[in-house]
């Protein structure tokens, strides 16, 4: 493969990031300002923001519950989180960017 073909292939590829967050608005700084904003505008990368609340079925858009057995803290409900992950995976597959075995990463 020549250098020109490699350069053309790399220009066609777009990095895709899908972020699942209860607070997608906090990514406005990333997508609205600075170098990352210009890269987004130029189509160098795409940013998909997924809020698990959008995948709930109740009127209160509940995404957390008390831990089994009581105690302090809250836990995420599995259904909205799993639905958000599935939507992100489907977007990646539709764009041709998701490979078999890729795993989304979760942070606390």
Secondary structure by P-SEA (a helix, b strand, c coil): ccaaaaaaaaaabbbbbbbbccccccccccccccaaaaaaaaccbbbbbbbccccccccccccccccccccccccccaaaaaaaaaaaaaaaaaaccccccbbbbbcc
